[in-house]
Amino acid sequence: MEQIKVNTVQLAALAGMVAATALCFASVALGMRAFALVLLLLAVARAIGPASRVLVARSRAFDLTMLIVLGAAIGYLSFSPDL
């Protein structure tokens, strides 16, 4: 049976998501901005990090595109006055 290793990128992503969720209790807009920032930082980590640091199921270009588009969209929508 193969043992799954958790690396630093995965732990940082988990910590960022927990922090963004906790911030949502104080302010939804602030929590969504933190969530967008985590997504954009994950895109940077995916762009410069070696492929062995992440579980690779898709191409790097697809991952970067999705992380950047989602991070930018959530960041943009977090500045909505009705949020």
Order of alpha helices (4+ residues) and beta strands (2+ residues): alpha-alpha-alpha
